[in-house]
Amino acid sequence: MDNTEKPGKKIFALNIISNKENSKHKGFGAGSIDLNSMSPVIIDGDEAYIDIGAMHAKSKVEKGIKFSINREDVPNGRQVWIVWVAVDRSPEGQFYGGITACEMWIDTEARRGWKILADHVNKMDYALKRRIILDGLATEQKAVLKNLLIETNSEWWDRSPEELKSALES
């Protein structure tokens, strides 16, 4: 197979967009979303941990799982949550700005899972927009999430909005 470039054919490539204000790049991809301030947290049972692999659906619990959009396909699954945490910055310093939770069910033994990808993408977007949506999380799950956030950076927790803190208390 000949991989040489053909005359007149354009090679389409992805651009790496700088988020620096002095960037001269104003063309294709300008205004791209910067995910550097986003961290995915996995809540699996009574454990919460950061798993960057979740950004591309390759977290520890998702690897090797074939996902379905039909909940009935995973009758013996366990509930697992991906929580999108967006870190924001103020003159005082960084803080937890947006936080949203997405449900999925995983049956590790059967290598099957259930999730709605569109919900995961939308919730990631909502967290980036500094929204707080923790519907469905039980009190115990909110407690392990709160502990993880405080342990990760207590100063960020202290500067976080009261709305976020109270959402993790209820």
ChimeraX attribute file (.defattr): number of C-alpha atoms within 10 A of each C-alpha:
attribute: neighborCount
match mode: 1-to-1
recipient: residues
	/A:1	3
	/A:2	5
	/A:3	5
	/A:4	6
	/A:5	9
	/A:6	9
	/A:7	6
	/A:8	6
	/A:9	7
	/A:10	8
	/A:11	7
	/A:12	6
	/A:13	6
	/A:14	7
	/A:15	9
	/A:16	8
	/A:17	16
	/A:18	14
	/A:19	14
	/A:20	8
	/A:21	7
	/A:22	7
	/A:23	10
	/A:24	9
	/A:25	14
	/A:26	9
	/A:27	7
	/A:28	10
	/A:29	12
	/A:30	14
	/A:31	12
	/A:32	11
	/A:33	11
	/A:34	11
	/A:35	12
	/A:36	9
	/A:37	13
	/A:38	21
	/A:39	22
	/A:40	23
	/A:41	23
	/A:42	24
	/A:43	22
	/A:44	16
	/A:45	13
	/A:46	10
	/A:47	11
	/A:48	22
	/A:49	17
	/A:50	19
	/A:51	16
	/A:52	16
	/A:53	15
	/A:54	20
	/A:55	18
	/A:56	8
	/A:57	13
	/A:58	14
	/A:59	18
	/A:60	12
	/A:61	19
	/A:62	21
	/A:63	13
	/A:64	13
	/A:65	17
	/A:66	14
	/A:67	20
	/A:68	16
	/A:69	12
	/A:70	11
	/A:71	15
	/A:72	10
	/A:73	15
	/A:74	19
	/A:75	13
	/A:76	15
	/A:77	20
	/A:78	14
	/A:79	15
	/A:80	18
	/A:81	22
	/A:82	26
	/A:83	28
	/A:84	29
	/A:85	25
	/A:86	25
	/A:87	20
	/A:88	17
	/A:89	13
	/A:90	8
	/A:91	5
	/A:92	8
	/A:93	10
	/A:94	17
	/A:95	20
	/A:96	25
	/A:97	24
	/A:98	24
	/A:99	26
	/A:100	25
	/A:101	24
	/A:102	24
	/A:103	18
	/A:104	19
	/A:105	23
	/A:106	24
	/A:107	19
	/A:108	17
	/A:109	9
	/A:110	12
	/A:111	15
	/A:112	20
	/A:113	27
	/A:114	23
	/A:115	19
	/A:116	15
	/A:117	15
	/A:118	9
	/A:119	13
	/A:120	21
	/A:121	13
	/A:122	13
	/A:123	23
	/A:124	28
	/A:125	19
	/A:126	18
	/A:127	24
	/A:128	23
	/A:129	13
	/A:130	19
	/A:131	19
	/A:132	21
	/A:133	19
	/A:134	17
	/A:135	11
	/A:136	12
	/A:137	19
	/A:138	11
	/A:139	12
	/A:140	14
	/A:141	19
	/A:142	19
	/A:143	17
	/A:144	18
	/A:145	22
	/A:146	19
	/A:147	15
	/A:148	17
	/A:149	20
	/A:150	14
	/A:151	11
	/A:152	13
	/A:153	13
	/A:154	14
	/A:155	15
	/A:156	20
	/A:157	21
	/A:158	14
	/A:159	16
	/A:160	18
	/A:161	14
	/A:162	11
	/A:163	12
	/A:164	20
	/A:165	15
	/A:166	9
	/A:167	15
	/A:168	21
	/A:169	12
	/A:170	11
